[in-house]
């Protein structure tokens, strides 16, 4: 079994593409699959995120180029050291209500190898660092092994609030999955999004619309849309999973309610190299 690290945007893009079968086998959410992660990489190359350095810890137990474990991380140098997060965790608005991120591992043995690879990568960092891995599901095996390797780490569980689509109760709603319709409506959507999240939203929306996996819903108003909503759509044999992503309304029809819990691991280290005992 081989553990290795891919460093830099081009290499990480290749690892994301190679891991598509693994992500499908693990039923990873839309936000932990190739199109979304590619959009996050594109967003990280612009604006305030332009100093992000993506890295991937890869575990292979079979032929090269077929990952069985994958941790996608973003490294950002700050005045006080290095900040480490999951790729895409802070690139822009994420859909809420369920864990959005994954540490992809085919089984528990691979999860243990993947955690060891992440710990080794942290141990090679110079200077102080802080790692925060958020939006992971309860019982994630890689997170469990990683917490055991990093005794100073802390785990926190919290429930997010999911967005609920009730636009049909406030007026006539135009819904479309056509890329051309998204492009027509996108300026009105972006006008309501904080500038820091526009790059990810724009790129991810267009990528998913091109694959028929994004719906734009609009309630018309007098001077423009009274409400807009983007919903990620994930087809499966029994139907489709609809995950409201981002919305804004002046007339109601969107509300939030408690969603599924997620886990966050936080750990920091000073100037001394990380010791794994």
C-alpha positions in Angstrom: 0.0 0.0 0.0 1.5 3.3 -1.1 0.9 6.8 0.5 2.0 9.8 -1.4 1.4 13.6 -1.7 0.4 15.5 -4.7 1.4 19.2 -4.5 0.1 22.1 -6.6 -3.0 22.8 -8.6 -2.2 20.7 -11.7 -1.3 17.6 -9.8 -4.3 17.9 -7.5 -6.7 18.3 -10.4 -5.3 15.0 -11.8 -5.9 13.3 -8.4 -9.5 14.6 -8.3 -10.2 13.2 -11.7 -8.6 9.8 -10.9 -10.6 9.6 -7.7 -14.0 9.9 -9.5 -14.7 6.1 -9.2 -13.8 6.2 -5.5 -16.1 9.2 -4.8 -19.0 7.4 -6.7 -18.4 4.2 -4.7 -18.5 6.1 -1.4 -21.7 8.0 -2.5 -19.9 11.3 -1.8 -22.1 14.4 -1.8 -22.1 16.7 -4.8 -19.8 19.1 -2.8 -17.1 16.4 -2.4 -17.0 15.3 -6.0 -15.0 16.4 -9.0 -17.0 19.3 -10.5 -17.4 21.1 -7.2 -13.8 20.5 -6.1 -12.5 21.7 -9.5 -14.6 24.8 -9.1 -13.1 25.3 -5.6 -9.6 25.0 -7.1 -10.5 27.6 -9.8 -11.8 29.9 -7.1 -8.7 29.5 -5.0 -6.6 30.9 -7.9 -8.3 34.3 -7.7 -8.7 37.2 -5.3 -8.0 36.7 -1.6 -7.6 33.0 -2.1 -4.8 33.3 -4.6 -2.2 32.3 -2.1 -3.8 28.9 -1.4 -1.6 25.9 -2.1 -3.6 22.8 -2.7 -2.2 19.4 -1.7 -3.6 15.9 -1.8 -2.7 13.0 0.4 -3.3 9.8 -1.7 -3.4 6.2 -0.6 -3.2 3.4 -3.3 -3.4 -0.3 -2.7 -3.7 -1.3 -6.3 -2.4 -0.1 -9.6 -1.0 3.5 -9.7 -3.5 6.1 -10.6 -6.5 4.5 -8.9 -6.8 6.1 -5.4 -8.4 4.2 -2.6 -7.9 7.1 -0.2 -7.8 10.8 -0.8 -7.6 13.9 1.5 -7.8 17.2 -0.3 -6.3 20.0 1.7 -5.7 23.8 1.2 -2.6 25.4 2.8 -2.5 29.2 3.3 0.4 31.1 4.7 -0.6 33.8 7.2 1.3 36.2 9.4 1.2 33.8 12.3 2.0 30.6 10.4 0.1 28.2 8.1 -3.6 27.6 8.0 -4.8 24.2 6.8 -8.4 23.4 5.8 -10.2 21.0 3.5 -10.2 22.1 -0.1 -13.2 24.3 -0.8 -14.2 24.7 2.8 -13.9 28.5 2.7 -13.9 29.3 -1.0 -17.5 30.4 -1.1 -21.1 29.6 0.0 -21.7 25.9 0.7 -25.1 24.3 0.8 -26.0 23.6 4.4 -28.0 21.1 6.4 -25.7 18.0 6.0 -22.0 17.4 6.0 -20.5 18.8 2.8 -17.0 17.5 3.0 -15.3 14.1 2.9 -12.0 12.4 3.7 -12.4 9.7 1.0 -11.3 6.2 2.2 -12.5 2.9 0.9 -12.1 1.0 4.2 -10.8 1.4 7.7 -7.3 0.3 6.9 -7.0 2.9 4.2 -8.5 5.5 6.5 -5.7 4.8 9.0 -3.1 5.1 6.2 -4.7 8.3 5.0 -4.7 9.8 8.6 -1.0 8.9 9.0 -0.3 10.6 5.7 -2.0 13.8 6.8 -0.2 13.8 10.1 3.2 13.3 8.3 2.4 16.2 6.0 1.7 18.4 9.0 4.9 17.3 10.7 6.9 18.5 7.7 5.5 22.1 8.0 7.8 24.8 9.1 6.7 27.2 11.8 3.3 27.4 13.6 0.2 25.9 12.0 -3.4 25.4 12.6 -5.6 22.8 11.0 -9.4 23.0 10.9 -11.3 20.2 9.1 -15.0 21.0 9.1 -18.2 19.7 7.6 -17.4 16.0 8.0 -19.9 13.3 8.9 -20.3 11.7 12.3 -18.2 8.5 12.6 -15.7 9.4 9.8 -13.0 6.8 10.1 -10.2 8.9 8.9 -11.1 11.7 11.3 -11.1 9.1 14.2 -7.6 7.9 13.3 -6.4 11.4 12.8 -7.7 12.5 16.2 -5.8 9.6 17.8 -2.6 10.6 16.0 -3.0 14.2 17.1 -3.6 14.1 20.9 -3.9 17.9 21.2 -6.7 18.0 18.7 -10.3 18.7 19.6 -13.5 17.4 18.0 -16.7 19.4 18.0 -20.2 18.4 16.8 -22.8 20.9 15.6 -26.0 20.9 13.7 -26.3 23.2 10.7 -29.5 24.7 9.4 -30.7 23.6 6.0 -32.4 25.8 3.5 -36.0 24.8 2.7 -37.6 25.6 -0.6 -41.2 26.9 -0.3 -41.2 29.3 -3.1 -44.3 27.8 -4.7 -46.3 29.1 -1.7 -45.5 32.8 -2.5 -46.1 33.1 -6.2 -45.5 31.7 -9.7 -42.0 30.2 -9.8 -40.0 29.7 -13.0 -37.7 26.7 -12.6 -35.1 25.7 -15.1 -32.0 23.4 -15.5 -30.9 25.0 -18.8 -27.4 26.5 -18.8 -28.6 29.4 -20.9 -31.3 30.2 -18.3 -28.7 30.1 -15.5 -26.5 32.5 -17.4 -29.4 34.9 -17.9 -30.2 34.8 -14.2 -26.7 34.6 -12.8 -26.0 38.4 -12.6 -29.1 38.9 -10.4 -27.9 36.0 -8.2 -24.3 37.3 -7.9 -25.6 40.8 -7.0 -26.9 39.2 -3.7 -23.8 37.2 -2.9 -20.9 38.6 -0.8 -18.0 39.4 -3.1 -15.8 36.8 -1.4 -18.0 34.0 -2.5 -18.8 35.0 -6.1 -15.9 33.2 -7.8 -16.9 29.8 -6.4 -20.6 30.3 -6.9 -20.2 31.4 -10.5 -17.9 28.6 -11.5 -19.7 25.8 -9.6 -23.1 26.9 -10.8 -22.0 26.8 -14.5 -20.2 23.5 -14.1 -23.2 21.8 -12.5 -25.7 23.4 -14.9 -23.7 22.0 -17.8 -24.2 18.6 -16.4 -27.9 19.1 -15.7 -27.3 19.1 -12.0 -28.4 22.6 -11.0 -31.8 24.2 -11.0 -32.3 27.9 -10.9 -35.7 29.1 -9.5 -37.0 32.6 -9.8 -40.0 34.4 -8.5 -40.5 37.5 -10.7 -40.9 40.9 -9.2 -41.6 44.4 -10.4 -38.0 45.6 -10.9 -36.3 42.2 -11.1 -36.4 38.9 -9.3 -38.3 39.0 -6.0 -36.6 35.7 -5.1 -33.9 33.5 -6.5 -32.8 30.0 -5.5 -30.0 27.6 -6.7 -30.6 23.9 -6.0 -28.1 21.1 -6.6 -29.6 18.1 -8.1 -28.1 14.6 -7.8 -29.9 11.9 -9.8 -29.8 8.3 -8.5 -31.7 5.1 -9.4 -34.6 5.8 -7.0 -35.1 9.4 -8.2 -33.0 12.4 -7.3 -31.6 14.2 -4.3 -32.4 17.9 -4.2 -30.1 20.1 -2.1 -31.0 23.8 -1.9 -27.7 25.6 -2.1 -28.1 29.4 -2.1 -31.1 31.7 -2.1 -32.4 35.2 -1.5 -36.0 36.4 -1.2 -37.9 39.6 -0.6 -41.3 37.9 -0.5 -40.7 34.8 1.7 -40.8 31.2 0.5 -37.4 30.3 1.9 -36.8 29.3 5.5 -34.2 27.4 7.5 -34.6 24.4 9.8 -32.2 22.1 11.7 -30.3 19.7 9.6 -27.9 16.8 10.1 -24.9 17.2 12.5 -21.4 17.5 11.3 -18.0 17.2 12.9 -15.0 19.6 13.0 -11.5 18.7 14.0 -9.2 21.6 15.2 -5.5 21.3 16.1 -2.6 23.7 16.3 1.2 23.3 16.8 4.0 25.8 17.5 7.5 25.9 16.3 8.4 22.4 17.4 7.9 19.6 14.9 4.8 17.5 15.3 5.6 14.4 17.3 3.5 11.3 16.7 5.0 9.2 19.5 
